[in-house]
Amino acid sequence: MTRAFEANSSKTTGTEQDGYRGDTAARAVGISYRQLNYWASTTLVVPSIGEAFGPGTERRYSFGDLVLLKVVKRLLDAGVSLQNIRKAIETLRSRGVEDLAGITLISDGTTVYECRSPEEVVDLLQRGQGVFGIAIGGASKEIHGSLTNLPAEPAEPGAGDELVARRARRRAG
C-alpha cells in the first residue's frame, strides 16, 4: 500500500563494517562539508557510527547514512520542503539498508509518498500525484560507485588516529 511519510523512528543502523568520515561522506553524496555539518547539527541525518565528541574527533557515517544523505540532496534539488523531507527521512531511517532498495519515493512537490511496487507507482501517477520519483536502490548504487575511489575507515571512532585514541583512553580513566 502506498503511504505518505509521517512516522517517527530512531537512527539508521549501518550494515557495513567501515565508517566514512565527514569529508568522504560529503564527496560521495555530492554536497559540501558545511551542508553535511548543518544536516547533522539539525538532526536531519545524523551519523549512526559515531558522533563527534569534541576537538580532534570526527563524525562517522555508515553506508545507510550516505544513502539517506543522497535522498535528502535529491529531494532538496527537486524543491521538496525541508519539513516534508524530514518526515520522509525519519520513516526511511527505521528501515535497514537492504529494505530501502525496493522503495521508490514519489512526490508531487508537496507530499512524499513511499511506493514498494511498480503498481503503486503507476497508481500514484494515474491519480496525478507523481511529479518525480527517486528509486532508493539507484541512489544506493550511485553511492557504491562514488565510494570506489574514496577511503573507508574502521567503524571504531578514533581508530587509526593516535591522538584521538589517547584522548579517549584518558577520558575513560
C-alpha positions as CSV (number, residue, x, y, z in Angstrom):
1,M,0.0,0.0,0.0
2,T,1.3,3.5,-0.9
3,R,1.6,5.8,2.0
4,A,2.8,9.3,2.7
5,F,5.7,9.7,5.2
6,E,4.6,10.6,8.7
7,A,6.3,8.1,11.0
8,N,9.0,8.9,13.6
9,S,11.8,6.5,14.3
10,S,15.4,6.0,15.5
11,K,18.8,6.1,13.8
12,T,19.7,4.1,10.8
13,T,21.8,1.1,11.5
14,G,24.7,0.6,9.1
15,T,25.4,-2.8,7.8
16,E,29.0,-2.3,6.7
17,Q,32.0,-2.6,9.0
18,D,33.5,0.6,7.6
19,G,32.6,4.1,8.6
20,Y,33.1,7.2,6.5
21,R,34.4,10.5,7.8
22,G,32.5,13.7,7.0
23,D,34.7,14.8,4.1
24,T,34.4,11.4,2.5
25,A,30.6,11.3,3.1
26,A,30.2,14.8,1.6
27,R,32.2,13.9,-1.5
28,A,30.4,10.6,-2.0
29,V,26.9,12.3,-1.8
30,G,27.9,15.4,-3.8
31,I,27.3,18.0,-1.1
32,S,29.5,20.4,0.7
33,Y,31.1,19.6,4.1
34,R,29.3,22.6,5.5
35,Q,26.0,21.3,4.3
36,L,26.8,17.9,5.9
37,N,27.5,19.6,9.2
38,Y,24.3,21.6,9.1
39,W,22.2,18.5,8.4
40,A,23.9,16.7,11.4
41,S,23.5,19.6,13.7
42,T,19.8,19.9,12.9
43,T,19.5,16.1,13.2
44,L,18.2,15.7,9.7
45,V,20.7,13.0,9.1
46,V,23.0,12.1,12.0
47,P,25.9,9.7,11.7
48,S,25.0,6.3,13.1
49,I,28.5,5.0,13.7
50,G,29.9,7.9,15.7
51,E,29.2,11.4,16.7
52,A,32.0,14.0,17.1
53,F,32.5,14.4,20.9
54,G,35.0,17.2,21.0
55,P,38.0,18.7,19.3
56,G,40.0,16.2,17.3
57,T,37.1,13.8,16.8
58,E,35.0,13.3,13.7
59,R,31.6,12.0,12.8
60,R,31.5,8.6,11.2
61,Y,28.7,7.8,8.8
62,S,27.5,4.3,7.8
63,F,26.7,3.3,4.2
64,G,23.0,3.6,5.1
65,D,23.6,7.2,6.3
66,L,25.1,8.0,2.9
67,V,22.1,6.7,1.1
68,L,19.8,8.9,3.3
69,L,22.1,11.9,2.6
70,K,21.8,11.3,-1.1
71,V,18.0,11.0,-0.8
72,V,17.9,14.4,1.1
73,K,20.0,16.0,-1.6
74,R,17.7,14.7,-4.4
75,L,14.6,15.8,-2.6
76,L,16.0,19.3,-1.9
77,D,17.1,19.6,-5.6
78,A,13.5,18.7,-6.6
79,G,12.1,21.5,-4.4
80,V,10.5,19.5,-1.6
81,S,10.2,21.4,1.6
82,L,12.6,20.6,4.5
83,Q,9.7,19.7,6.7
84,N,8.4,17.0,4.2
85,I,12.0,15.8,3.7
86,R,12.4,15.4,7.5
87,K,9.2,13.2,7.6
88,A,10.4,11.0,4.7
89,I,13.9,10.6,6.2
90,E,12.5,9.7,9.7
91,T,10.5,6.9,8.1
92,L,13.4,5.7,5.9
93,R,15.7,5.7,9.0
94,S,13.6,3.0,10.6
95,R,14.4,0.5,7.8
96,G,17.6,-1.4,7.2
97,V,19.7,-0.6,4.2
98,E,18.6,-3.8,2.4
99,D,14.9,-2.9,2.8
100,L,15.5,0.6,1.2
101,A,16.5,-0.9,-2.2
102,G,12.9,-1.8,-3.0
103,I,11.4,1.7,-2.2
104,T,10.7,4.4,-4.7
105,L,9.8,7.8,-3.5
106,I,7.3,9.8,-5.5
107,S,6.4,13.4,-4.8
108,D,4.1,16.0,-6.2
109,G,6.3,18.7,-4.7
110,T,4.3,18.9,-1.5
111,T,4.0,15.3,-0.2
112,V,6.5,12.5,-0.4
113,Y,5.0,9.0,-1.0
114,E,6.6,5.6,-0.4
115,C,6.0,3.1,-3.2
116,R,7.1,-0.6,-2.8
117,S,5.9,-1.9,-6.2
118,P,5.6,-0.8,-9.8
119,E,1.8,-1.0,-9.3
120,E,1.9,1.6,-6.5
121,V,4.0,4.0,-8.7
122,V,1.5,3.6,-11.6
123,D,-1.4,4.1,-9.2
124,L,0.0,7.4,-7.9
125,L,0.8,8.6,-11.4
126,Q,-2.7,7.8,-12.7
127,R,-4.1,9.9,-9.8
128,G,-1.9,12.7,-11.0
129,Q,0.1,12.8,-7.7
130,G,3.6,12.0,-9.0
131,V,5.8,14.7,-10.4
132,F,9.2,13.0,-9.8
133,G,10.5,9.8,-8.4
134,I,13.6,8.6,-6.6
135,A,14.5,4.9,-6.7
136,I,16.4,4.3,-3.4
137,G,18.1,1.3,-5.0
138,G,19.5,3.6,-7.7
139,A,20.8,6.1,-5.1
140,S,22.5,3.2,-3.3
141,K,24.2,2.1,-6.4
142,E,25.4,5.7,-7.1
143,I,26.9,5.8,-3.6
144,H,28.7,2.5,-4.1
145,G,30.2,3.9,-7.3
146,S,31.2,7.2,-5.6
147,L,32.9,5.3,-2.8
148,T,35.0,3.2,-5.1
149,N,37.8,5.8,-5.0
150,L,37.2,7.2,-1.6
151,P,38.7,6.0,1.7
152,A,36.8,4.0,4.3
153,E,37.9,4.0,7.9
154,P,37.4,1.4,10.6
155,A,34.0,1.9,12.3
156,E,35.6,2.3,15.7
157,P,35.7,6.0,16.5
158,G,39.3,7.2,16.7
159,A,40.8,4.0,15.1
160,G,43.8,4.9,13.2
161,D,44.2,8.3,14.8
162,E,46.7,8.0,17.7
163,L,45.8,11.4,19.1
164,V,42.1,10.7,19.3
165,A,42.8,7.2,20.7
166,R,45.0,8.8,23.5
167,R,42.3,11.3,24.4
168,A,39.6,8.5,24.5
169,R,41.8,6.5,26.9
170,R,42.4,9.5,29.1
171,R,38.7,10.2,29.4
172,A,38.0,6.5,30.2
173,G,40.3,6.8,33.2
